[in-house]
């Protein structure tokens, strides 16, 4: 079973708080995106009504979230197209955690670089990268906890996130998946739509995620993205050793003033 255009409009208006007086304008925007080919596989054609499944519903919801924080529609569409595998993985993992009443959250870190054409070819990274992380990994990234009791896989995942924070966080977009997923479910329920109509699609994504997790990672293969990030990190390490950061910072603040006003540092 799929959703009609009328139903998807109602769901997205609920999810995004679109005012009823702006419904016509909102519908016009969605129809314009359809003409642009987004979301994919809507089955729009002469004499054919648009139909929306889980993929289209989630893609539209993610797109609207990205627009809310300033992305252009074209950039948002491209981000979702290139990063859909990670978006789908996040939806599956979020759904699994909710099904087990687990509190672990999932986040999509979205890096997009609009300046790739101005950079040295060897230092370029894909202009859109979507990365999925869990809240427990983030807690380790922003703390100095001992990771020796964790498995190699967990340490590697945490180190990957830490690396992402170090090199890319200053130009990333962060989306939390649980609120997005549950808002869609709640909107469907409010409209009397059975959320299980998405079950076949979600289960197919689930199987794909599990099969991917079984694949052996080839440690000898280094992606262009990781190679570029490694070069950037190596340069930062050299500069950390080359320049006296503490002296830089001390030259810019009045430490005595901070102490005299009892401000914790």
C-alpha positions as CSV (number, residue, x, y, z in Angstrom):
1,X,0.0,0.0,0.0
2,X,1.2,3.5,-0.8
3,X,0.3,7.0,0.2
4,X,-1.6,9.5,-2.1
5,X,-0.3,13.0,-2.8
6,X,-3.1,14.3,-0.5
7,X,-1.9,12.0,2.4
8,X,1.8,12.8,2.0
9,X,1.0,16.6,2.0
10,X,-1.0,16.2,5.2
11,X,1.7,14.1,6.9
12,X,4.5,16.6,6.0
13,X,2.4,19.6,7.0
14,X,2.0,18.0,10.4
15,X,5.7,17.0,10.7
16,X,6.9,20.5,9.7
17,X,4.2,22.7,11.2
18,X,3.1,24.1,7.9
19,X,0.1,26.5,8.4
20,X,-3.1,25.5,6.7
21,X,-3.3,28.9,5.0
22,X,0.0,28.0,3.2
23,X,-1.1,24.5,2.0
24,X,-1.5,25.6,-1.6
25,X,2.0,27.1,-1.7
26,X,3.4,24.0,0.0
27,X,1.7,21.6,-2.5
28,X,3.0,23.7,-5.4
29,X,6.5,23.3,-4.0
30,X,6.2,19.5,-3.8
31,X,4.8,19.3,-7.3
32,X,7.7,21.4,-8.6
33,X,10.1,18.9,-6.9
34,X,8.3,16.1,-8.7
35,X,9.0,17.7,-12.0
36,X,12.7,17.9,-10.9
37,X,12.6,14.1,-10.3
38,X,12.5,14.3,-6.5
39,X,11.8,12.1,-4.8
40,X,12.5,9.3,-7.1
41,X,10.1,6.6,-8.1
42,X,6.9,8.5,-7.4
43,X,5.3,7.0,-10.5
44,X,4.1,10.3,-11.9
45,X,3.0,10.2,-15.5
46,X,0.1,11.0,-17.9
47,X,-3.0,9.5,-16.4
48,X,-1.0,8.1,-13.4
49,X,-1.5,9.4,-9.8
50,X,1.5,10.0,-7.7
51,X,2.1,7.3,-5.1
52,X,4.5,7.6,-2.1
53,X,6.0,4.8,-0.1
54,X,8.4,4.8,2.9
55,X,11.4,5.9,0.7
56,X,9.6,8.9,-0.7
57,X,8.0,9.9,2.6
58,X,11.4,9.9,4.5
59,X,13.2,11.6,1.6
60,X,10.8,14.4,1.6
61,X,10.9,14.7,5.4
62,X,14.7,14.8,5.4
63,X,14.7,17.3,2.5
64,X,12.4,19.7,4.4
65,X,14.6,19.4,7.5
66,X,17.6,20.4,5.4
67,X,15.7,23.3,3.9
68,X,14.7,24.5,7.4
69,X,18.4,25.0,8.2
70,X,19.2,26.8,5.0
71,X,20.1,24.3,2.2
72,X,18.8,25.0,-1.2
73,X,16.4,22.4,-2.7
74,X,18.9,21.4,-5.3
75,X,21.6,20.8,-2.7
76,X,19.2,19.0,-0.4
77,X,18.0,16.7,-3.2
78,X,21.6,15.9,-4.2
79,X,22.6,15.2,-0.6
80,X,19.7,12.8,-0.2
81,X,20.4,11.1,-3.5
82,X,24.1,10.6,-2.8
83,X,23.7,9.7,0.9
84,X,20.5,7.7,0.8
85,X,22.2,4.4,1.9
86,X,23.2,6.1,5.1
87,X,19.9,7.8,5.6
88,X,18.1,4.4,5.1
89,X,20.6,2.8,7.5
90,X,19.8,5.4,10.2
91,X,16.0,4.9,9.8
92,X,16.5,1.1,10.2
93,X,18.7,1.4,13.2
94,X,16.4,4.0,14.8
95,X,13.4,1.8,14.2
96,X,15.1,-1.3,15.7
97,X,16.2,0.7,18.8
98,X,12.6,2.0,19.3
99,X,11.3,-1.5,18.9
100,X,13.5,-2.6,21.8
101,X,12.8,0.5,23.9
102,X,16.4,1.4,23.8
103,X,17.4,5.0,24.4
104,X,20.3,5.1,22.0
105,X,19.9,8.0,19.5
106,X,21.2,8.1,15.9
107,X,22.4,11.1,14.1
108,X,23.2,11.9,10.5
109,X,26.3,14.1,10.1
110,X,26.1,15.7,6.7
111,X,29.2,17.4,5.2
112,X,28.9,19.3,2.0
113,X,31.6,21.3,0.5
114,X,30.6,23.9,-2.1
115,X,34.2,25.0,-2.6
116,X,35.6,21.7,-4.1
117,X,36.2,23.4,-7.5
118,X,38.6,25.8,-5.8
119,X,40.7,23.3,-4.0
120,X,43.8,21.3,-4.9
121,X,42.6,18.1,-6.6
122,X,44.6,15.9,-4.2
123,X,43.0,17.5,-1.1
124,X,39.4,17.4,-2.4
125,X,36.8,15.3,-0.6
126,X,33.4,14.3,-2.1
127,X,31.3,17.5,-1.9
128,X,28.6,15.5,-0.1
129,X,29.3,13.0,2.6
130,X,26.6,11.5,5.0
131,X,27.9,9.7,8.1
132,X,25.7,7.9,10.7
133,X,26.7,7.9,14.3
134,X,25.1,6.8,17.6
135,X,24.7,8.9,20.7
136,X,26.9,6.6,22.8
137,X,29.7,7.1,20.3
138,X,29.3,10.9,20.5
139,X,29.6,10.7,24.3
140,X,33.0,9.1,23.9
141,X,34.1,11.6,21.3
142,X,33.4,14.6,23.5
143,X,35.0,13.0,26.6
144,X,38.3,11.4,27.6
145,X,37.0,8.1,28.8
146,X,39.2,5.0,28.6
147,X,38.2,2.8,25.6
148,X,40.4,-0.1,26.5
149,X,37.4,-2.2,27.6
150,X,35.6,-1.8,24.2
151,X,35.9,-4.1,21.2
152,X,38.1,-3.3,18.3
153,X,35.0,-2.6,16.2
154,X,33.7,-0.1,18.8
155,X,37.0,1.6,19.2
156,X,37.3,2.0,15.4
157,X,33.8,3.4,15.1
158,X,34.5,5.9,17.9
159,X,37.8,6.9,16.4
160,X,36.1,7.4,13.1
161,X,33.6,9.8,14.7
162,X,36.4,11.6,16.6
163,X,38.2,12.1,13.4
164,X,35.1,13.4,11.8
165,X,34.7,15.9,14.6
166,X,38.3,17.0,14.4
167,X,38.5,17.7,10.7
168,X,35.0,18.3,9.6
169,X,32.7,19.4,12.4
170,X,33.1,23.1,11.7
171,X,31.2,22.6,8.4
172,X,28.7,19.9,9.1
173,X,25.0,19.7,9.4
174,X,23.6,17.5,12.1
175,X,20.2,15.8,11.9
176,X,18.7,13.6,14.7
177,X,16.8,10.6,13.3
178,X,14.5,9.6,16.1
179,X,12.4,12.8,16.1
180,X,12.1,12.7,12.3
181,X,11.0,9.1,12.2
182,X,8.6,9.3,15.1
183,X,7.1,12.6,13.9
184,X,6.2,10.8,10.6
185,X,4.6,7.9,12.6
186,X,2.6,10.2,14.8
187,X,1.4,12.2,11.8
188,X,0.2,9.0,10.1
189,X,-1.5,7.8,13.2
190,X,-3.3,11.2,13.6
191,X,-4.6,10.8,10.1
192,X,-5.7,7.2,10.7
193,X,-3.0,5.7,8.5
194,X,-1.6,2.4,9.6
195,X,2.2,2.9,10.0
196,X,2.8,-0.7,9.1
197,X,2.2,0.1,5.4
198,X,5.9,0.9,5.4
199,X,6.9,-2.5,6.8
200,X,7.8,-4.2,3.6
201,X,10.2,-1.4,2.6
202,X,11.7,-1.0,6.0
203,X,12.3,-4.8,6.2
204,X,14.0,-4.8,2.9
205,X,16.3,-1.9,4.1
206,X,16.9,-3.9,7.2
207,X,18.1,-7.0,5.3
208,X,20.4,-4.8,3.2
209,X,21.9,-3.2,6.3
210,X,22.5,-6.6,7.9
211,X,24.0,-8.1,4.8
212,X,26.3,-5.1,4.4
213,X,27.5,-5.5,8.1
214,X,28.5,-9.1,7.3
215,X,30.9,-8.0,4.6
216,X,34.6,-8.1,5.4
217,X,36.2,-4.6,5.4
218,X,39.3,-4.5,3.3
219,X,41.7,-2.5,5.5
220,X,44.2,-2.1,2.6
221,X,41.7,-0.1,0.7
222,X,41.8,3.6,1.4
223,X,39.0,5.8,0.0
224,X,39.8,9.2,-1.5
225,X,37.8,10.8,1.3
226,X,39.8,9.2,4.1
227,X,43.1,9.8,2.2
228,X,42.3,13.5,2.0
229,X,41.2,13.7,5.6
230,X,44.4,11.9,6.6
231,X,46.5,14.5,4.8
232,X,44.6,17.3,6.5
233,X,45.0,15.7,10.0
234,X,48.8,15.1,9.4
235,X,49.1,18.8,8.5
236,X,47.2,19.8,11.7
237,X,49.5,17.6,13.8
238,X,52.6,19.3,12.3
239,X,51.2,22.7,13.1
240,X,50.2,21.8,16.6
241,X,53.9,20.9,17.2
242,X,55.2,23.9,15.3
243,X,53.2,26.7,16.9
244,X,52.8,27.6,20.6
245,X,49.0,27.5,20.9
246,X,48.9,28.4,24.6
247,X,51.0,31.5,23.9
248,X,48.7,32.5,21.1
249,X,45.7,32.2,23.4
250,X,47.3,34.0,26.3
251,X,48.2,36.9,24.1
252,X,44.5,37.5,23.3
253,X,42.9,37.4,26.8
254,X,43.3,39.0,30.2
255,X,43.8,36.0,32.5
256,X,43.9,38.3,35.6
257,X,40.5,39.8,34.8
258,X,39.1,36.3,34.5
259,X,40.5,35.3,37.9
260,X,39.4,38.5,39.6
261,X,35.8,37.9,38.5
262,X,35.8,34.3,39.6
263,X,35.0,33.0,36.1
264,X,35.8,29.3,35.8
265,X,38.0,28.5,32.8
